[in-house]
Amino acid sequence: MGTATPDQPAGASPDKLRHVESMSELPSGAGKISGINAVVLGESLADEEHDLIFPSPEFSANALVSSPKQYREMYERSIKDPAGFWSQIAETFYWKEKWNPSEVCSENLDVTKGPVQITWFKGGKTNICYNAVDRNIEAGNGDKIALYWEGNEPGQDGKLTYSELLDKVCQLANYLKSVGVGKGDAVVIYLPMLLELPIAMLACARIGAVHSVVFAGFSADSLAQRIVDCKPKLVLTCNAVKRGAKPILLKDIVDVALVESEKNGFSVGLCLTYENQSAMKREDTKWHAERDVWWQDVVTQFPTKCDVEWVDAEDPLFLLYTSGSTGKPKGVMHTSGGYMVYTATTFKYAFDYKPTDIYWCTADCGWITGHSYVTYGPLLNGASVLVFEGTPNYPDSGRCWDIVDKYKVTIFYTAPTLVRSLMRDGPEYVTRYSRKSLRVLGSVGEPINPSAWRWFYNVVGDSQCPISDTWWQTETGGFMMTPLPGAWPQKPGSATFPFFGVQPVIVDEKGQEIEGECSGYLCIKKSWPGAFRTLYGDHDRYETTYFKPFAGYYFTGDGCSRDKDGYHWLTGRVDDVINVSGHRIGTAEVESALVSHPQCAEAAVVGVEHEVKGQGIYAFVTLVDGVPYSEELRKSLIGKVRNQIGAFAAPDKIHWAPGLPKTRSGKIMRRILRKIAAKQLDELGDISTLADPGVVDQLIALKDC
């Protein structure tokens, strides 16, 4: 067999697999790897347990980062001289006023040394909308397509050039100013994936307002919670949307949320509503004339020029609420300057972006992926971005690849949930389409299991496309670990190595860093420009959740293994948050919804492995005395969660529980519940400390009921 190194793969051997004699050039500086097969892109299927997937020499030759050596040089500089490294990148953006060169970054991540604080480029004045839109026009790209839009129904489509996008952003920005929205004011956006969603985000950013996008799958109760917390000047929504064949009346949900908000002490006086004619006519829309205004009636009357509000790099850009383990959503706050620099840079390198690329991320802007890698990161690079309103299996499971062929998509970024779902439907839905335009694939939201990775690589990418399997979080703002296409070989399912400026460490229960091959808790030492700065209105919770578990580090809440070659493998959440299809859902949030049902006395929720969603929601429910188990009640409990949180949080399994396993102090032993849910009954461990060990046998007896 031929010999291959990451920098210079050897010629193909007859069976198209290459044995790797030495990996001394890996970014980790690891030594030899034995017994591992190497596959060069385009030469062989990835089907071995320990495959290394190499980029082809042609891909590497044209990549932004083309070798482990180049990555290592850039990475080492980013760690040794973060101020110099990030300043050099930041200077490629427009700043109305430069930051103080001696204060590029300032941080304290150690709660024992005072309040946690992070700043980057403080004192610098900029605007992310100006950098994402105006600057591209000034560079001569006004006629380049900024946004393609593919509607729910095949054949529904649209597009905006950068010049057209700027006109629409300015009109909405001027309207917002006319109704009293100014710098620092919050605006809640509850919209589906229409072009108006990124337009609304950019319009807020242009005038220094703080947008809070709420995923348009959240219930009225969840929306009301977020409204009461951030107290917006107005809410932006649309009358309805179709998801597949199903109409969803978004305006009705907003109406209920606004009533609920008022009951809880905050009244919103204005609801700007976009008429989504393909889903519902305006005459069929419920209306409150004193509060509601049609978008098309007012926004189009405003000028297409709007002055930019120059903001400090540390001024807030947006709030995005994410599930926590206490039941109350956390308002993650990102600021303007560092986030701008970080999202643009991560997008550029992780996808090896070229100006001719057509980029499609399937995420909704209601999640952080839609903020960083639908709206801001791509547009800051002058990319052409596809926005998709529909669902990937409507009208059938070939929809994604139909869209890829229609727009000649070159970079496709999606979630493992979608990959697993399409795997289940069979390869024929993929192979009937060409997909020849694809050159880079990406994965986001949760660890992708190796079998799904191989299917994505072999079937979707025809063994031609590297996969950027990204690990990051709402709180991090952008990618933290990711393969760089062209730079080094991949292992299916591994997030590989850290991005520039990111220092991941694996610690044990005592917070001691573990070197070499190990498993433990994933933490980050030192800050990075995209880091969130606080939880809105609750800095104590920010410190307690993320910085107190291991003083001096940002605690990710994730478990991680590092193999002998330095590759990182994310093993999932270690706190009480479940990752369902890339959506982080607090167990306490689901439990709270369940116990609000009049016939539910107590509930305990755990995550369980799910072949499509990654994790499913498994709920143990204790009923009020005398209430019998029934299928009708099971459906009613699931419906309660759907109504209070959203359909994506609905439990996959309701397990009737006469009692829950508790310690004598009353603490629920979730470890035992996880083992029962996973049917690992021989791994229950010591149950003698339970107040009533007999509860365990009762739960096991009822597991199939």
Helices and strands as residue ranges (DSSP letters): E 18-19, E 37-40, E 52-54, H 57-62, H 68-80, H 82-90, G 101-103, E 105-108, G 111-113, E 117-120, E 125-126, H 128-129, I 130-134, H 135-136, I 137-141, E 145-150, E 157-161, H 162-178, E 186-190, H 196-206, E 210-213, H 220-230, E 234-238, E 241-243, E 246-248, H 250-263, E 271-274, G 282-284, E 292-294, H 295-298, G 299-301, E 311-312, E 316-322, E 330-335, H 337-350, E 358-361, H 368-370, I 371-376, H 377-380, E 384-388, H 399-407, E 411-414, H 416-425, H 428-431, E 440-443, H 450-455, I 456-460, E 467-469, G 474-476, E 504-507, E 518-524, E 534-535, H 539-546, E 554-562, E 568-573, E 577-580, E 583-586, H 587-595, E 600-610, E 614-623, H 631-644, G 647-649, E 653-656, H 670-677, G 681-683, H 694-701
